[in-house]
């Protein structure tokens, strides 16, 4: 081999050695600055060791610069009575509504405000059914566990949608963390987006197990013309009910509070509950169940709210006039309650006897003005016999007291009044018969044809031509609620 060739080979060998050394140095530098597979493995290992939670359908953990950033849903939970009292006193907030709490574990700075709501899918759209309360302070346990307060919508449609849903979408917003949390994409089933204060994310979770069901039969009694009270018993599970009461300053006693969930009226048809456009009253008055307790803010002793914990309890509802949904007038079965459960609202009126007939002779006719009928309320709610002067005054499909004179069909109302009753949100005059009462009511007979006529005229009294009084007539009065009846004979 020539000398020149040896020199060339030596130079090439040196160059190759330098290339290898440079490559090794470059790889070492990259390994220190931007870890590849080795660093990824090292990141995963510390994540499992450093993170209190793992990546699941309801939790995530991201490690950055050796620090974990994590969030996990740990279930629906109720705080203790002491925890509730402490945070309400601290905030001075007059809490009202039906509440449930979500337990989460996180090191993130949550911005829990009015945007942190829960949604369910109805058709192709998401509907708000639970609402995060920004005024109710979060309850903190230890260094990273929080109870987030949610209140239920008052509306039947929202609660029904929640009860039908298999999952609810819970949205969360955080303050900052732009360099940590993604603003799009998903980690497993947790998806990220951009929130009002920083990155946000939403998680699909099981609906809360809360229940506020109406139990048994509703009981009521009218105290005076425009004051009727109804006892409603509830089965309450997994939630707290908050009722901020107003106070009568002259007596220093509770006056009333608004019930935070609408109590609906349903017609029962073919075993199905069909809601109607009438509602049960929402005004709650004392006395309260023994389980209820007040929360006060000192030193002024300001009443913040009354708390009713889970359990069975009875509340008293006040109404201006007797509650009597119009379907009852033709004995269409109804129930009263919430989407969680309903109770019977059933009238029971007996016809005991016809005491007398008030009639006068007018020319060649016998005019039957009124029939005195003895009635007894054997049910649990006040019964309304509406006052009627014009055909259109009678409720639709009115049949509650019906009968006949021979073959002529009759309907019986009254032209008296001892109280008021609720007609679709308004008040009307009526005879109101309380449970257990036996009363004699003067009823006006109306022929069925008169009731159907849409005329603005007073009802005509029942008339019998004199030439037809050479025989006897039988008048029958019947209650459609109990199928009890009584009859009387008008002799020749």
Buried (B, 14 or more C-beta within 10 A) or exposed (E): EEEEEEEEEEEEEEEEEEEEEEEEEEEEEEEEEEEEEEBEEEBEEEBEEBBBBEBBEBBBBBBEEEEBBBBBBBEBBBBEEEBBBBBBBEBEBBBBBBBBBBBBBBBBEBBBBEBBBBBBBBEEEBBEBBBBBBEBBBBEEEEBBBBBBBBBBBBBBBBBBBBEBEBBBBBBBBEEBEEBBBBEEEBEEBBBBEBEBBBBBBBBBEBBEBBBBBBBBBBBBBEEBEBBBBBBBBBBBBBBBBBBBEEEEEEEEBBBBBBBBBBBBBBBEEEEBEBBEBBBBBBBBBEBBEEBBBBBBEEEEEBBBBBBBBEBBBBBBBBBBBBBBBBBBBBBEBBBBBBBBBBBBBBBBBBBBBBEBEBEEEEEBBBBBBBBBBBBBBBBBBBBBBBBBEBEBBBEEBBBBBBBBEEBBBBBBBBBBBBBBBBEEEBBBBBBBBBEBEBEBBBBBBBEEBBEEEEEEEBEBBBBEEEEBEEEBEBBBBBBBBEBBBBBEBEE
